[in-house]
Amino acid sequence: MADNLLPFEKVTRKILVKKEAKTDEKYGCRPEDRNTEDVINYGIVNIDKPKGPTSHQISDFVQKILGITKAGHSGTLE
């Protein structure tokens, strides 16, 4: 099976850790520990916008589907 690997895949690598640290919970949490409500309220949704609806309309659809009051886009979705 090693014969099928590319040269960079054959290199043995090790993880270097400069300093082990833990973030104080009052400053947030690990992304995988967030509850669904926080992910929806503070997360990002990547959308492959189809031709037709405007960027504003897509933001409105997202608000209605997720039941949230704020949604927007960053730049053009064309």
PDB file as gemmi writes it, atoms N, CA and C in Angstrom:
CRYST1    1.000    1.000    1.000  90.00  90.00  90.00 P 1                      
ATOM      1  N   MET A   1       0.823  -1.196   0.000  1.00  0.00           N  
ATOM      2  CA  MET A   1       0.000   0.000   0.000  1.00  0.00           C  
ATOM      3  C   MET A   1       0.867   1.261   0.000  1.00  0.00           C  
ATOM      4  N   ALA A   2       2.046   1.228   0.613  1.00  0.00           N  
ATOM      5  CA  ALA A   2       2.940   2.371   0.655  1.00  0.00           C  
ATOM      6  C   ALA A   2       3.423   2.746  -0.740  1.00  0.00           C  
ATOM      7  N   ASP A   3       3.362   1.821  -1.680  1.00  0.00           N  
ATOM      8  CA  ASP A   3       3.792   2.104  -3.051  1.00  0.00           C  
ATOM      9  C   ASP A   3       2.855   3.077  -3.753  1.00  0.00           C  
ATOM     10  N   ASN A   4       1.598   3.154  -3.289  1.00  0.00           N  
ATOM     11  CA  ASN A   4       0.604   4.023  -3.910  1.00  0.00           C  
ATOM     12  C   ASN A   4       0.644   5.450  -3.379  1.00  0.00           C  
ATOM     13  N   LEU A   5       1.500   5.719  -2.389  1.00  0.00           N  
ATOM     14  CA  LEU A   5       1.546   7.045  -1.773  1.00  0.00           C  
ATOM     15  C   LEU A   5       2.390   8.015  -2.585  1.00  0.00           C  
ATOM     16  N   LEU A   6       2.034   9.276  -2.488  1.00  0.00           N  
ATOM     17  CA  LEU A   6       2.839  10.326  -3.095  1.00  0.00           C  
ATOM     18  C   LEU A   6       4.021  10.615  -2.179  1.00  0.00           C  
ATOM     19  N   PRO A   7       5.078  11.217  -2.687  1.00  0.00           N  
ATOM     20  CA  PRO A   7       6.275  11.453  -1.862  1.00  0.00           C  
ATOM     21  C   PRO A   7       5.983  12.184  -0.552  1.00  0.00           C  
ATOM     22  N   PHE A   8       5.134  13.217  -0.578  1.00  0.00           N  
ATOM     23  CA  PHE A   8       4.861  13.956   0.650  1.00  0.00           C  
ATOM     24  C   PHE A   8       4.052  13.129   1.651  1.00  0.00           C  
ATOM     25  N   GLU A   9       3.347  12.106   1.185  1.00  0.00           N  
ATOM     26  CA  GLU A   9       2.577  11.253   2.083  1.00  0.00           C  
ATOM     27  C   GLU A   9       3.463  10.223   2.785  1.00  0.00           C  
ATOM     28  N   LYS A  10       4.652   9.998   2.268  1.00  0.00           N  
ATOM     29  CA  LYS A  10       5.562   9.021   2.865  1.00  0.00           C  
ATOM     30  C   LYS A  10       6.388   9.610   4.004  1.00  0.00           C  
ATOM     31  N   VAL A  11       6.385  10.936   4.141  1.00  0.00           N  
ATOM     32  CA  VAL A  11       7.168  11.601   5.182  1.00  0.00           C  
ATOM     33  C   VAL A  11       6.493  11.409   6.531  1.00  0.00           C  
ATOM     34  N   THR A  12       7.277  10.979   7.518  1.00  0.00           N  
ATOM     35  CA  THR A  12       6.755  10.848   8.874  1.00  0.00           C  
ATOM     36  C   THR A  12       6.855  12.211   9.553  1.00  0.00           C  
ATOM     37  N   ARG A  13       5.756  12.698  10.051  1.00  0.00           N  
ATOM     38  CA  ARG A  13       5.725  14.022  10.656  1.00  0.00           C  
ATOM     39  C   ARG A  13       5.363  13.908  12.132  1.00  0.00           C  
ATOM     40  N   LYS A  14       5.817  14.885  12.922  1.00  0.00           N  
ATOM     41  CA  LYS A  14       5.419  14.911  14.321  1.00  0.00           C  
ATOM     42  C   LYS A  14       4.837  16.276  14.626  1.00  0.00           C  
ATOM     43  N   ILE A  15       3.921  16.317  15.555  1.00  0.00           N  
ATOM     44  CA  ILE A  15       3.267  17.557  15.950  1.00  0.00           C  
ATOM     45  C   ILE A  15       4.125  18.245  16.995  1.00  0.00           C  
ATOM     46  N   LEU A  16       4.421  19.511  16.748  1.00  0.00           N  
ATOM     47  CA  LEU A  16       5.192  20.297  17.695  1.00  0.00           C  
ATOM     48  C   LEU A  16       4.237  21.177  18.499  1.00  0.00           C  
ATOM     49  N   VAL A  17       4.344  21.110  19.818  1.00  0.00           N  
ATOM     50  CA  VAL A  17       3.509  21.931  20.691  1.00  0.00           C  
ATOM     51  C   VAL A  17       4.429  22.857  21.463  1.00  0.00           C  
ATOM     52  N   LYS A  18       4.259  24.163  21.255  1.00  0.00           N  
ATOM     53  CA  LYS A  18       5.110  25.134  21.931  1.00  0.00           C  
ATOM     54  C   LYS A  18       4.739  25.230  23.409  1.00  0.00           C  
ATOM     55  N   LYS A  19       3.432  25.249  23.688  1.00  0.00           N  
ATOM     56  CA  LYS A  19       2.991  25.357  25.075  1.00  0.00           C  
ATOM     57  C   LYS A  19       1.577  24.804  25.191  1.00  0.00           C  
ATOM     58  N   GLU A  20       1.371  23.939  26.135  1.00  0.00           N  
ATOM     59  CA  GLU A  20       0.026  23.439  26.419  1.00  0.00           C  
ATOM     60  C   GLU A  20      -0.718  24.517  27.195  1.00  0.00           C  
ATOM     61  N   ALA A  21      -1.932  24.829  26.807  1.00  0.00           N  
ATOM     62  CA  ALA A  21      -2.699  25.857  27.500  1.00  0.00           C  
ATOM     63  C   ALA A  21      -4.185  25.529  27.417  1.00  0.00           C  
ATOM     64  N   LYS A  22      -4.931  26.065  28.344  1.00  0.00           N  
ATOM     65  CA  LYS A  22      -6.372  25.884  28.359  1.00  0.00           C  
ATOM     66  C   LYS A  22      -7.021  27.254  28.454  1.00  0.00           C  
ATOM     67  N   THR A  23      -8.015  27.520  27.625  1.00  0.00           N  
ATOM     68  CA  THR A  23      -8.706  28.801  27.630  1.00  0.00           C  
ATOM     69  C   THR A  23      -9.716  28.840  28.761  1.00  0.00           C  
ATOM     70  N   ASP A  24      -9.766  29.975  29.430  1.00  0.00           N  
ATOM     71  CA  ASP A  24     -10.752  30.176  30.496  1.00  0.00           C  
ATOM     72  C   ASP A  24     -12.144  30.160  29.867  1.00  0.00           C  
ATOM     73  N   GLU A  25     -13.072  29.436  30.453  1.00  0.00           N  
ATOM     74  CA  GLU A  25     -14.418  29.283  29.883  1.00  0.00           C  
ATOM     75  C   GLU A  25     -15.184  30.595  29.801  1.00  0.00           C  
ATOM     76  N   LYS A  26     -14.808  31.606  30.572  1.00  0.00           N  
ATOM     77  CA  LYS A  26     -15.527  32.880  30.484  1.00  0.00           C  
ATOM     78  C   LYS A  26     -15.220  33.606  29.168  1.00  0.00           C  
ATOM     79  N   TYR A  27     -14.207  33.154  28.437  1.00  0.00           N  
ATOM     80  CA  TYR A  27     -13.854  33.749  27.150  1.00  0.00           C  
ATOM     81  C   TYR A  27     -14.375  32.943  25.962  1.00  0.00           C  
ATOM     82  N   GLY A  28     -15.101  31.892  26.208  1.00  0.00           N  
ATOM     83  CA  GLY A  28     -15.649  31.102  25.124  1.00  0.00           C  
ATOM     84  C   GLY A  28     -15.395  29.621  25.320  1.00  0.00           C  
ATOM     85  N   CYS A  29     -15.647  28.857  24.261  1.00  0.00           N  
ATOM     86  CA  CYS A  29     -15.454  27.413  24.343  1.00  0.00           C  
ATOM     87  C   CYS A  29     -14.935  26.897  22.997  1.00  0.00           C  
ATOM     88  N   ARG A  30     -14.563  25.649  23.013  1.00  0.00           N  
ATOM     89  CA  ARG A  30     -14.106  25.012  21.779  1.00  0.00           C  
ATOM     90  C   ARG A  30     -15.289  24.912  20.815  1.00  0.00           C  
ATOM     91  N   PRO A  31     -15.068  25.106  19.512  1.00  0.00           N  
ATOM     92  CA  PRO A  31     -16.180  25.058  18.555  1.00  0.00           C  
ATOM     93  C   PRO A  31     -17.007  23.772  18.649  1.00  0.00           C  
ATOM     94  N   GLU A  32     -16.360  22.639  18.859  1.00  0.00           N  
ATOM     95  CA  GLU A  32     -17.113  21.376  18.924  1.00  0.00           C  
ATOM     96  C   GLU A  32     -17.949  21.242  20.189  1.00  0.00           C  
ATOM     97  N   ASP A  33     -17.724  22.133  21.177  1.00  0.00           N  
ATOM     98  CA  ASP A  33     -18.499  22.095  22.420  1.00  0.00           C  
ATOM     99  C   ASP A  33     -19.685  23.064  22.400  1.00  0.00           C  
ATOM    100  N   ARG A  34     -19.860  23.829  21.327  1.00  0.00           N  
ATOM    101  CA  ARG A  34     -20.944  24.802  21.246  1.00  0.00           C  
ATOM    102  C   ARG A  34     -22.280  24.100  21.054  1.00  0.00           C  
ATOM    103  N   ASN A  35     -23.315  24.669  21.668  1.00  0.00           N  
ATOM    104  CA  ASN A  35     -24.645  24.099  21.479  1.00  0.00           C  
ATOM    105  C   ASN A  35     -25.228  24.594  20.150  1.00  0.00           C  
ATOM    106  N   THR A  36     -26.286  23.977  19.703  1.00  0.00           N  
ATOM    107  CA  THR A  36     -26.871  24.281  18.401  1.00  0.00           C  
ATOM    108  C   THR A  36     -27.324  25.726  18.305  1.00  0.00           C  
ATOM    109  N   GLU A  37     -27.906  26.257  19.370  1.00  0.00           N  
ATOM    110  CA  GLU A  37     -28.389  27.642  19.354  1.00  0.00           C  
ATOM    111  C   GLU A  37     -27.234  28.624  19.118  1.00  0.00           C  
ATOM    112  N   ASP A  38     -26.106  28.407  19.782  1.00  0.00           N  
ATOM    113  CA  ASP A  38     -24.949  29.286  19.584  1.00  0.00           C  
ATOM    114  C   ASP A  38     -24.391  29.173  18.170  1.00  0.00           C  
ATOM    115  N   VAL A  39     -24.362  27.978  17.633  1.00  0.00           N  
ATOM    116  CA  VAL A  39     -23.862  27.788  16.268  1.00  0.00           C  
ATOM    117  C   VAL A  39     -24.744  28.553  15.283  1.00  0.00           C  
ATOM    118  N   ILE A  40     -26.058  28.488  15.460  1.00  0.00           N  
ATOM    119  CA  ILE A  40     -26.977  29.190  14.558  1.00  0.00           C  
ATOM    120  C   ILE A  40     -26.858  30.702  14.733  1.00  0.00           C  
ATOM    121  N   ASN A  41     -26.786  31.175  15.981  1.00  0.00           N  
ATOM    122  CA  ASN A  41     -26.749  32.617  16.235  1.00  0.00           C  
ATOM    123  C   ASN A  41     -25.416  33.269  15.888  1.00  0.00           C  
ATOM    124  N   TYR A  42     -24.322  32.548  16.010  1.00  0.00           N  
ATOM    125  CA  TYR A  42     -23.007  33.158  15.810  1.00  0.00           C  
ATOM    126  C   TYR A  42     -22.178  32.497  14.710  1.00  0.00           C  
ATOM    127  N   GLY A  43     -22.760  31.558  14.009  1.00  0.00           N  
ATOM    128  CA  GLY A  43     -22.009  30.818  13.006  1.00  0.00           C  
ATOM    129  C   GLY A  43     -22.125  31.415  11.615  1.00  0.00           C  
ATOM    130  N   ILE A  44     -21.493  30.741  10.694  1.00  0.00           N  
ATOM    131  CA  ILE A  44     -21.501  31.130   9.284  1.00  0.00           C  
ATOM    132  C   ILE A  44     -22.100  29.987   8.482  1.00  0.00           C  
ATOM    133  N   VAL A  45     -22.973  30.339   7.552  1.00  0.00           N  
ATOM    134  CA  VAL A  45     -23.569  29.352   6.663  1.00  0.00           C  
ATOM    135  C   VAL A  45     -23.056  29.636   5.259  1.00  0.00           C  
ATOM    136  N   ASN A  46     -22.382  28.681   4.656  1.00  0.00           N  
ATOM    137  CA  ASN A  46     -21.921  28.824   3.275  1.00  0.00           C  
ATOM    138  C   ASN A  46     -23.020  28.358   2.342  1.00  0.00           C  
ATOM    139  N   ILE A  47     -23.399  29.201   1.421  1.00  0.00           N  
ATOM    140  CA  ILE A  47     -24.496  28.886   0.507  1.00  0.00           C  
ATOM    141  C   ILE A  47     -24.012  29.023  -0.932  1.00  0.00           C  
ATOM    142  N   ASP A  48     -24.297  28.014  -1.719  1.00  0.00           N  
ATOM    143  CA  ASP A  48     -24.034  28.068  -3.158  1.00  0.00           C  
ATOM    144  C   ASP A  48     -25.303  28.633  -3.793  1.00  0.00           C  
ATOM    145  N   LYS A  49     -25.347  29.964  -3.960  1.00  0.00           N  
ATOM    146  CA  LYS A  49     -26.550  30.645  -4.431  1.00  0.00           C  
ATOM    147  C   LYS A  49     -26.835  30.309  -5.891  1.00  0.00           C  
ATOM    148  N   PRO A  50     -28.053  29.864  -6.158  1.00  0.00           N  
ATOM    149  CA  PRO A  50     -28.412  29.593  -7.550  1.00  0.00           C  
ATOM    150  C   PRO A  50     -28.682  30.900  -8.299  1.00  0.00           C  
ATOM    151  N   LYS A  51     -28.675  30.844  -9.605  1.00  0.00           N  
ATOM    152  CA  LYS A  51     -29.013  32.006 -10.424  1.00  0.00           C  
ATOM    153  C   LYS A  51     -30.490  32.317 -10.199  1.00  0.00           C  
ATOM    154  N   GLY A  52     -30.799  33.573 -10.061  1.00  0.00           N  
ATOM    155  CA  GLY A  52     -32.204  33.960  -9.894  1.00  0.00           C  
ATOM    156  C   GLY A  52     -32.392  34.870  -8.692  1.00  0.00           C  
ATOM    157  N   PRO A  53     -32.513  34.297  -7.473  1.00  0.00           N  
ATOM    158  CA  PRO A  53     -32.749  35.161  -6.317  1.00  0.00           C  
ATOM    159  C   PRO A  53     -31.544  36.052  -6.020  1.00  0.00           C  
ATOM    160  N   THR A  54     -31.836  37.241  -5.481  1.00  0.00           N  
ATOM    161  CA  THR A  54     -30.762  38.162  -5.141  1.00  0.00           C  
ATOM    162  C   THR A  54     -30.102  37.733  -3.829  1.00  0.00           C  
ATOM    163  N   SER A  55     -28.949  38.337  -3.535  1.00  0.00           N  
ATOM    164  CA  SER A  55     -28.253  38.066  -2.277  1.00  0.00           C  
ATOM    165  C   SER A  55     -29.140  38.437  -1.091  1.00  0.00           C  
ATOM    166  N   HIS A  56     -29.862  39.554  -1.226  1.00  0.00           N  
ATOM    167  CA  HIS A  56     -30.773  39.992  -0.163  1.00  0.00           C  
ATOM    168  C   HIS A  56     -31.881  38.960   0.065  1.00  0.00           C  
ATOM    169  N   GLN A  57     -32.421  38.416  -1.009  1.00  0.00           N  
ATOM    170  CA  GLN A  57     -33.473  37.403  -0.887  1.00  0.00           C  
ATOM    171  C   GLN A  57     -32.945  36.149  -0.201  1.00  0.00           C  
ATOM    172  N   ILE A  58     -31.730  35.734  -0.527  1.00  0.00           N  
ATOM    173  CA  ILE A  58     -31.139  34.555   0.105  1.00  0.00           C  
ATOM    174  C   ILE A  58     -30.978  34.793   1.597  1.00  0.00           C  
ATOM    175  N   SER A  59     -30.511  35.992   1.994  1.00  0.00           N  
ATOM    176  CA  SER A  59     -30.388  36.318   3.420  1.00  0.00           C  
ATOM    177  C   SER A  59     -31.751  36.231   4.105  1.00  0.00           C  
ATOM    178  N   ASP A  60     -32.790  36.707   3.431  1.00  0.00           N  
ATOM    179  CA  ASP A  60     -34.155  36.642   3.977  1.00  0.00           C  
ATOM    180  C   ASP A  60     -34.612  35.189   4.128  1.00  0.00           C  
ATOM    181  N   PHE A  61     -34.320  34.349   3.136  1.00  0.00           N  
ATOM    182  CA  PHE A  61     -34.671  32.924   3.218  1.00  0.00           C  
ATOM    183  C   PHE A  61     -34.002  32.283   4.440  1.00  0.00           C  
ATOM    184  N   VAL A  62     -32.721  32.594   4.643  1.00  0.00           N  
ATOM    185  CA  VAL A  62     -31.969  32.022   5.769  1.00  0.00           C  
ATOM    186  C   VAL A  62     -32.612  32.423   7.087  1.00  0.00           C  
ATOM    187  N   GLN A  63     -32.991  33.704   7.202  1.00  0.00           N  
ATOM    188  CA  GLN A  63     -33.648  34.164   8.430  1.00  0.00           C  
ATOM    189  C   GLN A  63     -34.927  33.375   8.694  1.00  0.00           C  
ATOM    190  N   LYS A  64     -35.727  33.208   7.672  1.00  0.00           N  
ATOM    191  CA  LYS A  64     -37.006  32.507   7.833  1.00  0.00           C  
ATOM    192  C   LYS A  64     -36.808  31.024   8.143  1.00  0.00           C  
ATOM    193  N   ILE A  65     -35.885  30.387   7.462  1.00  0.00           N  
ATOM    194  CA  ILE A  65     -35.645  28.954   7.668  1.00  0.00           C  
ATOM    195  C   ILE A  65     -35.102  28.680   9.059  1.00  0.00           C  
ATOM    196  N   LEU A  66     -34.143  29.505   9.522  1.00  0.00           N  
ATOM    197  CA  LEU A  66     -33.520  29.284  10.829  1.00  0.00           C  
ATOM    198  C   LEU A  66     -34.273  29.954  11.976  1.00  0.00           C  
ATOM    199  N   GLY A  67     -35.261  30.783  11.651  1.00  0.00           N  
ATOM    200  CA  GLY A  67     -36.022  31.458  12.694  1.00  0.00           C  
ATOM    201  C   GLY A  67     -35.184  32.467  13.471  1.00  0.00           C  
ATOM    202  N   ILE A  68     -34.361  33.236  12.756  1.00  0.00           N  
ATOM    203  CA  ILE A  68     -33.499  34.227  13.389  1.00  0.00           C  
ATOM    204  C   ILE A  68     -33.862  35.620  12.874  1.00  0.00           C  
ATOM    205  N   THR A  69     -33.412  36.650  13.614  1.00  0.00           N  
ATOM    206  CA  THR A  69     -33.767  38.013  13.225  1.00  0.00           C  
ATOM    207  C   THR A  69     -32.674  38.722  12.448  1.00  0.00           C  
ATOM    208  N   LYS A  70     -31.464  38.186  12.472  1.00  0.00           N  
ATOM    209  CA  LYS A  70     -30.353  38.831  11.769  1.00  0.00           C  
ATOM    210  C   LYS A  70     -29.645  37.830  10.864  1.00  0.00           C  
ATOM    211  N   ALA A  71     -29.426  38.243   9.647  1.00  0.00           N  
ATOM    212  CA  ALA A  71     -28.635  37.464   8.694  1.00  0.00           C  
ATOM    213  C   ALA A  71     -28.193  38.429   7.613  1.00  0.00           C  
ATOM    214  N   GLY A  72     -27.088  38.158   7.013  1.00  0.00           N  
ATOM    215  CA  GLY A  72     -26.599  39.038   5.957  1.00  0.00           C  
ATOM    216  C   GLY A  72     -25.586  38.306   5.121  1.00  0.00           C  
ATOM    217  N   HIS A  73     -25.033  39.017   4.155  1.00  0.00           N  
ATOM    218  CA  HIS A  73     -24.021  38.416   3.315  1.00  0.00           C  
ATOM    219  C   HIS A  73     -22.804  39.316   3.303  1.00  0.00           C  
ATOM    220  N   SER A  74     -21.688  38.732   3.000  1.00  0.00           N  
ATOM    221  CA  SER A  74     -20.428  39.467   2.964  1.00  0.00           C  
ATOM    222  C   SER A  74     -19.967  39.535   1.522  1.00  0.00           C  
ATOM    223  N   GLY A  75     -20.308  40.601   0.859  1.00  0.00           N  
ATOM    224  CA  GLY A  75     -19.925  40.733  -0.535  1.00  0.00           C  
ATOM    225  C   GLY A  75     -20.954  40.142  -1.461  1.00  0.00           C  
ATOM    226  N   THR A  76     -20.573  40.030  -2.679  1.00  0.00           N  
ATOM    227  CA  THR A  76     -21.493  39.530  -3.694  1.00  0.00           C  
ATOM    228  C   THR A  76     -21.626  38.014  -3.621  1.00  0.00           C  
ATOM    229  N   LEU A  77     -22.777  37.533  -3.942  1.00  0.00           N  
ATOM    230  CA  LEU A  77     -23.011  36.089  -3.986  1.00  0.00           C  
ATOM    231  C   LEU A  77     -23.180  35.629  -5.431  1.00  0.00           C  
ATOM    232  N   GLU A  78     -22.898  36.507  -6.366  1.00  0.00           N  
ATOM    233  CA  GLU A  78     -23.084  36.170  -7.787  1.00  0.00           C  
ATOM    234  C   GLU A  78     -21.940  35.303  -8.275  1.00  0.00           C  
TER     235      GLU A  78                                                      
END                                                                             
